[in-house]
Every structure is written in structure tokens, then in C-alpha cells.
């Protein structure tokens, strides 16, 4: 008989099945612990119960030891049986209906419902057709009501992160993009960054009946990101701007008395009960006006969808800081300046047009034309660097901006998914100009911007510590 270990399930189904275990709190390989007093309590069902018979006519201690040993063996056998049974259950969920014979395990209750949801997406049944007579088929069909029901099922039987992965796989594997134009389906979807990217790519084809629902989905994701990212971003950049604008000769109205007193405590005169301020700490007149200019230049090709979403949120956060002048530019083969919409990231996102070609040179030319104070300007190019325009001109523009005093930052992505495929030759060329290209997570972005504003070395992540393309799934313990 074929064993489960001789059959390979899909990677996606394996991860989702592991996530299902995490949702239930299943013990996994070790099974349940305790069974009434594991650890020698002697209570009902404990080890004393298994070894209750003491020696007849001999030393009590000897009989008790023998009985306890038998109890341990019985308990260990029970645990071993449960672990084996649980292992078969997990394999059955991974392999789908085709694994029922190999595992000898039937699924009931919620496990059966989970198996049905997994099989609808990742296959697991066979139907007649094709020259070979059989072919794998997923079972969602093209019906919006059926898909909406399936979306409700997976939200019931799987934890949130696994639901988002399964939704993404359904869109990719089953071509469900068109069904996202159905309002009732959108209402059933668990919103995440990847769903937002899909909706934005369908923006132009979206009927008016769906547009408001889609905007509500996008707004929920944006607001969640803002709550997570905005406070730390503002605090980090405010500190960087304060340090960059600090002066040792402030005007009287610009003195920071709290910091000045702390800096001069060593000069305290007890007899006069006062501090002699040898060094004044404060800010120049620029403290109440714009001190730095930031230009976010974002590649809106299809592969950059998650980066576009995060960049729109960060753009809105930066634009809310009065000491920063923020410009947001998106591009494919054309260039669009969305600065006027920065007060609402949702408007920014619906102003993008994901997909199409890439002309980085044209986008940098536009950004270059908007720079008025090079020494006080940070340009952040977010792109995988696959240039469809004029390569040499692109590098010349980057070199010219750097030479003029602009702080030029190149991010291969701005997401939690690690570095995408990117043009390594262009990345190396930009690095030689002093603009190292690297993938940046949303959590690292405030530190990158703070370093750029202060003209410090950028906190480039260790390339050997790449972020995984997908986060670990709840309950997944590295294998079955």
C-alpha cells in the first residue's frame, strides 16, 4: 500500500492544513498532555491509577515500582498511539481525498469541512476529461454566490493569516479576479494588502455598483496600516528633523529651555540657585517652516502592488508633518503626480494604474525638475529597476541628483515580502553612485527616512537575512 510519505501534496495545501491545526490548538506530534495527572499526582487517571496493584507478599516498594513502570508504559503507549493518529490526520488534510486510502483515516465534523474548503481550492478530486481520462480540478466554479459561501467557510475554519493566503491563491489559481467585481463577494472577503492590489488592478473595469464597496475594503486596510505605522514614523522623523535643525546659537525666541537647562546642569551655582547656560540649545527660524523636502517616486507596475499600498500610506503620514514638504509621484511608461491627493491615501491608490511598462528615466526626469533645494531634498525611488526607458540616462540623472546634494534612496520593495525579482545590474550601478538598492519592510522605513534626513549611512539590511516571501502560518511547525 502506498504510504502518505510517498505522496506529495501541494505546498499551499500543506501550509493551509498546518494553519488549520493552529486554529484548533491541536497538540501536533505530542498529542494531549496529562490525562489525569501526568507528573505523578496520584489522582484519578494518573500514573498511580495505572500502577495501583502493589506486590503481593513482597516488599510494597518493589510492587509499587513495578506497577508504576507498567503505568508509565501504558501511558507512553497511549501517547504514542495518539501522536500516530494525529500524524495521520494531518497527512490526510494535506493530501486531500486522494490520501484517504493511504492514511486509512476518515475525516468528520470540522475536519471534513476544512477538507472540502481545501479541496475546492487546491484540488483533490478527479473528474473525467482530457486525453488521459482524468485531471485534477478545483471546485469553486465561476459562480459568485458559490465563491462567497466558500469565503465564509474558510473564515470559519481557518485563522486570519491563512484565510488571506487562501484568498490570494484562489485569485491566482482560479482566475477569480473578475468575481471581485461582485459587491456581495467583496463584502465576504478578508481585506489585506494583496487584495487591495488586485482591486486596484481592476479599477478601470470596476462597475459603479462595486466601486463604493471596493473603496470601503481599501479604506479598511489603509486605516489598519496607518494605525500601525503612523505613530512610530512621526516620532522617528520628528526626532531626526529636530536633530538636523539644532543650532548652538539660537535666537532668544527659538531657545529650547528644557534641553538647555539639562545640557548645563554641571554649571549650577548653589549660592545663586541658578544655572549658567554656557551652551544654548534651540532651533533656527526654520523650525516653524519646511525644513526638508521628500519626493516618493513609485513604480506602479503590477509586481509592485504591495509597495504602492504602503507607499501611499507613508506618503500621507509624511504629508501630515508640517516641517516636511512631501511629493508623491507614480509612474509606469507615463508619470502622474498625486501630491494633491495625499490627504487621503485611498484617493491616491485609486489614482494609480497598476500594470503596464516601466520608464524610470522619465519619472526621475520629472522628479529632478521639481527639486529646488538639493541639499535639503530626499528622493526615494521604489522600483524593481526593470527599466524600459533609456538606461544610461536613468543612471546619469541619479548621478546628477546625488552630485547636487540630493540624498538618493533606492528601495527594491516596500513590503513585508522581502526583495522581489529585480535588475541586479541597475542595482549595482546605483549602489556605486552611493544609493544602495535594498528591500525595505514597512517597519524599517521610518529608520531609513530618519537616516536619510540626517544624512547618516542608511540602515541597509543584511542581504543574508532576507524576509520570507510569506509569513509563517499559525500552527505550522516546519513540517508534518
C-alpha positions in Angstrom: 0.0 0.0 0.0 1.2 3.5 -0.8 2.1 5.4 2.4 1.4 9.1 3.0 5.1 9.7 2.9 5.2 8.5 -0.7 2.6 11.0 -1.9 3.4 14.7 -2.2 0.6 17.2 -1.6 0.8 20.8 -2.8 2.9 23.2 -0.8 0.0 25.6 -0.5 -2.4 22.9 0.8 0.3 21.7 3.3 0.6 25.2 4.8 -3.1 25.8 4.9 -3.7 22.4 6.6 -1.0 23.3 9.2 -2.8 26.6 9.8 -6.0 24.7 10.4 -4.2 22.8 13.2 -3.1 26.1 14.7 -6.7 27.3 14.7 -7.9 24.3 16.7 -4.9 24.3 19.1 -4.1 20.7 18.2 -1.1 19.4 20.1 0.5 18.1 17.0 3.1 15.4 17.3 3.0 15.1 21.0 -0.8 14.8 21.4 -2.6 15.9 24.6 -0.7 16.1 27.8 -1.6 15.0 31.2 -4.5 12.6 31.0 -5.4 13.0 34.6 -2.2 13.7 36.5 0.8 13.3 34.3 3.6 14.2 36.6 2.9 11.8 39.5 0.0 13.4 41.2 -1.6 10.1 42.0 -5.0 11.5 41.3 -7.7 9.8 39.3 -6.4 8.6 35.9 -2.8 9.4 36.9 0.2 7.2 37.0 -0.8 5.8 40.4 -4.1 4.6 38.8 -2.2 2.7 36.1 0.1 1.1 38.7 -2.2 0.6 41.6 -1.5 -3.1 42.2 1.2 -3.4 44.8 3.4 -6.5 45.4 1.6 -9.5 46.9 3.5 -10.8 49.9 6.7 -8.9 49.0 8.1 -5.5 49.7 5.5 -2.8 49.0 8.1 -0.6 47.4 9.1 -3.3 44.9 5.4 -3.9 43.9 4.7 -0.2 43.6 7.8 0.3 41.4 6.8 -2.5 39.1 3.2 -1.2 38.9 4.4 2.3 38.3 6.6 1.1 35.5 3.7 -0.7 33.9 1.7 2.5 34.3 4.4 4.5 32.5 4.5 2.0 29.7 0.7 2.1 29.3 0.6 5.9 29.4 3.5 6.1 26.9 1.7 3.7 24.6 -1.4 5.8 24.8 0.5 9.0 23.9 2.3 7.2 21.1 -1.0 6.0 19.6 -2.5 9.5 19.8 0.6 11.0 18.2 0.4 8.5 15.3 -3.3 9.1 14.9 -2.7 12.9 14.9 0.1 12.5 12.3 -2.3 10.6 10.0 -4.9 13.3 10.5 -2.5 16.0 9.4 -1.4 14.0 6.4 -5.0 13.4 5.4 -5.7 17.1 5.5 -2.6 17.8 3.4 -3.2 15.1 0.8 -6.9 15.6 0.3 -9.4 12.9 -0.7 -6.7 11.1 -2.7 -4.9 10.4 0.6 -7.9 8.7 2.3 -6.8 5.2 1.3 -3.2 5.7 2.1 -3.8 7.1 5.5 -6.8 4.9 6.4 -8.2 8.0 8.1 -11.7 9.3 7.6 -12.5 13.0 8.4 -15.6 14.1 10.3 -17.0 17.3 11.6 -15.0 20.5 11.2 -12.1 18.5 9.7 -14.4 17.3 6.9 -15.5 20.9 6.3 -11.9 22.1 6.2 -11.0 19.3 3.8 -13.8 20.4 1.5 -12.7 24.0 1.5 -9.1 23.0 0.8 -10.1 20.6 -2.0 -12.3 23.3 -3.7 -9.2 25.5 -4.0 -6.2 23.1 -4.3 -7.9 20.1 -6.0 -8.1 16.7 -4.5 -11.0 15.3 -6.5 -10.8 13.8 -10.0 -13.1 14.2 -12.9 -13.3 12.6 -16.3 -11.9 14.6 -19.1 -8.9 15.2 -21.3 -6.9 12.6 -23.2 -5.7 10.8 -20.1 -9.2 10.3 -18.8 -8.5 12.1 -15.5 -7.4 15.5 -14.5 -7.3 17.5 -11.3 -9.9 20.1 -10.8 -10.7 22.7 -8.2 -14.3 23.1 -7.2 -15.2 26.7 -6.9 -16.5 27.1 -10.4 -17.4 30.6 -11.7 -20.4 31.4 -9.5 -20.1 34.5 -7.3 -22.6 33.1 -4.7 -20.6 29.8 -4.5 -17.4 31.7 -4.1 -19.0 34.0 -1.4 -20.1 30.9 0.5 -16.6 29.4 0.2 -15.1 32.7 1.5 -17.4 32.5 4.5 -16.4 28.8 5.1 -12.7 29.5 5.2 -13.1 32.4 7.6 -14.9 30.0 9.9 -12.4 27.1 9.7 -9.1 28.9 9.4 -7.2 31.7 11.2 -7.0 35.1 9.6 -3.4 34.9 8.1 -4.3 31.6 6.4 -7.6 33.0 5.1 -5.6 35.8 3.4 -3.2 33.3 1.8 -6.0 31.1 0.6 -7.9 34.1 -0.9 -4.7 35.1 -2.7 -4.2 31.6 -4.0 -7.9 31.5 -5.2 -7.4 34.7 -7.2 -4.1 33.4 -8.7 -5.0 29.8 -9.3 -8.7 30.0 -10.3 -8.8 33.3 -12.1 -11.3 34.9 -9.7 -10.3 38.5 -10.4 -13.5 39.1 -12.4 -15.6 37.9 -9.5 -14.1 40.6 -7.2 -16.3 43.0 -9.2 -19.3 41.4 -7.5 -20.3 43.5 -4.4 -21.6 40.5 -2.4 -18.3 38.8 -2.9 -16.2 41.8 -1.8 -18.3 42.0 1.4 -17.3 38.4 2.2 -13.6 38.9 1.6 -11.0 39.3 4.4 -9.2 42.6 3.4 -5.4 42.6 3.1 -2.7 44.4 1.2 -2.7 41.8 -1.6 -6.5 42.1 -2.1 -6.1 45.9 -2.4 -3.5 45.4 -5.1 -5.9 43.1 -7.0 -8.7 45.6 -6.7 -6.5 48.5 -7.9 -5.5 46.5 -10.9 -9.2 46.0 -11.7 -10.0 49.7 -11.0 -10.7 50.7 -14.6 -13.0 47.8 -15.2 -14.9 48.2 -12.0 -18.7 49.0 -12.3 -20.1 51.8 -10.3 -22.2 49.3 -8.2 -18.9 47.8 -6.9 -16.8 50.9 -6.6 -18.0 52.1 -3.2 -17.7 48.6 -1.7 -14.2 48.3 -3.1 -13.3 51.7 -1.6 -14.6 50.5 1.8 -12.4 47.4 1.5 -9.3 49.5 0.6 -10.0 52.1 3.3 -10.2 49.4 6.0 -6.7 48.1 5.0 -5.3 51.7 4.8 -6.7 52.6 8.2 -5.2 49.5 9.8 -1.8 50.3 8.2 -2.0 53.9 9.4 -2.8 52.9 13.0 0.2 50.6 12.9 2.8 52.7 11.1 1.9 56.4 11.7 2.8 56.9 15.4 6.3 55.5 15.1 7.0 57.2 11.8 6.1 60.6 13.1 8.1 60.1 16.3 11.2 58.9 14.5 11.2 61.6 11.8 10.4 64.4 14.2 13.5 63.4 16.2 15.6 63.3 13.1 14.3 66.7 11.9 14.9 68.3 15.3 18.5 67.0 15.4 19.2 68.1 11.9 17.9 71.6 12.6 19.6 72.0 16.0 21.8 75.1 16.4 24.2 76.3 19.1 23.3 79.9 18.5 19.5 80.2 18.5 17.7 83.4 18.7 16.0 84.2 22.1 12.6 83.1 20.9 14.0 79.8 19.5 15.8 78.6 22.6 14.7 75.2 23.9 14.9 76.0 27.6 14.3 72.4 28.9 17.1 71.0 26.8 19.4 74.0 27.5 19.0 73.6 31.3 19.7 69.8 31.1 22.8 70.5 29.0 24.1 73.0 31.6 23.3 71.3 34.9 27.0 71.0 35.6 27.1 74.8 35.8 24.6 75.0 38.6 25.6 77.7 41.2 24.1 76.8 44.6 24.7 80.2 46.2 22.7 81.8 43.4 20.3 78.9 42.9 20.7 79.2 39.2 22.3 77.6 36.1 24.8 79.4 34.0 23.9 78.5 30.4 27.3 78.2 28.7 25.7 76.4 25.7 22.3 77.3 24.3 20.2 74.6 22.6 17.5 75.5 20.2 16.4 75.7 16.6 16.8 78.1 13.8 13.9 80.0 12.3 13.3 77.1 10.0 11.7 75.2 13.0 8.4 76.7 12.1 8.7 76.2 8.4 9.6 73.4 6.0 13.0 72.1 6.7 13.2 69.1 4.3 11.7 68.0 1.1 10.8 64.4 0.3 9.9 63.0 -3.1 8.5 59.5 -3.2 8.8 58.1 -6.8 6.9 54.9 -7.0 6.9 52.2 -9.7 3.3 51.1 -10.3 4.0 48.1 -12.4 1.9 45.0 -11.4 4.7 43.4 -9.4 4.9 46.4 -7.1 1.3 46.4 -5.8 2.1 45.9 -2.1 4.8 48.6 -2.3 2.3 51.0 -3.8 -0.1 50.5 -1.0 2.5 51.0 1.8 4.0 54.0 0.0 0.6 55.7 -0.3 0.1 55.3 3.5 3.6 56.6 4.3 3.1 59.5 1.8 0.0 60.6 3.7 1.8 60.3 7.1 4.8 62.4 5.8 2.5 65.0 4.2 0.8 65.5 7.6 4.1 66.7 9.1 4.4 70.5 8.6 8.2 70.6 8.6 8.3 68.2 5.6 7.2 69.0 2.1 6.2 65.7 0.5 5.6 65.0 -3.2 4.3 61.6 -4.4 4.9 60.6 -8.0 3.8 57.3 -9.6 4.9 56.0 -12.9 4.8 53.2 -15.5 5.5 54.4 -19.0 3.8 57.7 -18.0 4.2 59.9 -14.9 1.5 61.0 -12.6 1.9 63.5 -9.7 -0.6 62.6 -7.0 0.6 65.1 -4.4 -2.7 66.9 -4.3 -4.4 63.8 -3.1 -2.0 63.0 -0.3 -4.5 63.9 2.4 -6.4 60.7 1.6 -4.3 57.6 0.7 -7.4 55.9 -0.7 -7.7 58.6 -3.3 -4.0 58.1 -4.0 -4.4 54.4 -4.5 -7.4 54.7 -6.8 -5.4 57.3 -8.8 -2.8 54.6 -9.6 -3.0 52.3 -12.5 -1.2 49.0 -11.7 0.3 47.2 -14.6 2.0 48.3 -17.8 5.6 49.1 -18.6 8.2 51.0 -16.8 10.1 54.2 -17.7 12.2 55.1 -14.7 14.2 57.6 -16.6 11.1 59.7 -17.4 10.0 59.5 -13.8 13.4 60.7 -12.5 13.4 63.5 -15.0 10.1 64.8 -13.6 11.3 64.5 -10.0 14.6 66.3 -10.9 12.6 69.2 -12.4 10.8 69.6 -9.1 13.9 69.9 -6.9 14.5 73.5 -5.7 16.8 72.8 -2.6 19.0 69.8 -3.4 20.9 69.8 -0.1 17.6 69.6 1.8 15.9 67.0 -0.5 15.5 63.3 -0.2 14.4 61.3 -3.3 13.1 57.8 -2.6 12.8 55.6 -5.7 10.7 52.5 -5.1 11.2 50.1 -8.0 12.4 46.7 -9.0 14.6 48.6 -11.5 13.5 46.8 -14.7 14.0 49.8 -16.9 12.0 50.0 -20.1 13.3 53.5 -20.9 16.8 54.8 -21.6 19.1 53.0 -19.1 22.2 55.3 -19.4 20.1 58.4 -19.0 18.4 57.0 -15.9 21.8 56.4 -14.2 23.0 59.8 -15.3 20.0 61.5 -13.7 20.6 59.6 -10.5 24.3 60.6 -10.5 23.4 64.3 -11.2 21.0 64.4 -8.3 23.5 62.8 -6.0 26.2 65.2 -7.1 24.0 68.2 -6.5 23.5 67.2 -2.8 20.2 65.2 -3.1 20.0 62.2 -0.8 19.0 59.4 -3.2 17.5 56.3 -1.7 16.6 53.2 -3.8 14.1 50.6 -2.4 13.5 47.4 -4.4 10.3 47.0 -2.5 8.4 48.4 0.4 6.5 45.5 1.9 6.8 42.5 4.2 7.6 40.1 1.4 11.3 40.6 1.0 13.1 41.5 -2.2 11.3 40.8 -5.4 13.0 39.8 -8.6 15.0 42.9 -9.6 17.6 44.1 -12.1 20.8 43.4 -10.4 23.0 45.3 -12.9 21.0 48.5 -12.3 21.0 47.9 -8.5 24.8 47.6 -8.6 25.2 50.7 -10.7 23.1 52.8 -8.3 25.0 51.4 -5.4 28.2 52.6 -7.0 26.7 56.1 -7.1 26.1 56.0 -3.3 22.5 54.9 -3.5 22.4 51.3 -2.4 19.4 49.4 -3.5 17.7 47.1 -1.0 14.3 45.7 0.0 12.7 47.6 2.9 10.0 46.5 5.3 7.3 49.0 6.5 8.7 48.7 10.0 12.2 49.7 8.8 11.1 52.5 6.6 11.0 55.2 9.4 14.6 54.4 10.3 15.7 54.6 6.6 14.0 58.0 6.3 15.4 59.3 9.5 19.0 58.3 8.4 18.4 60.0 5.0 17.1 63.2 6.6 20.1 63.4 8.9 22.5 62.3 6.1 23.7 59.3 8.0 24.5 55.9 6.5 21.3 54.1 5.6 20.4 51.0 7.8 20.7 48.6 4.9 19.5 45.1 6.0 21.9 42.2 5.9 21.3 40.6 2.4 21.8 37.2 4.1 18.7 37.7 6.3 16.0 38.0 3.6 12.4 38.3 4.7 10.4 35.2 3.7 8.1 35.7 0.8 5.2 34.7 3.1 4.9 35.0 6.9 4.8 31.7 8.9 1.3 30.2 9.2 -0.2 29.8 12.7 0.2 26.2 13.8 2.9 25.4 11.2 5.9 23.8 12.9 8.1 23.4 9.9 6.7 20.1 8.6 4.4 17.3 9.2 
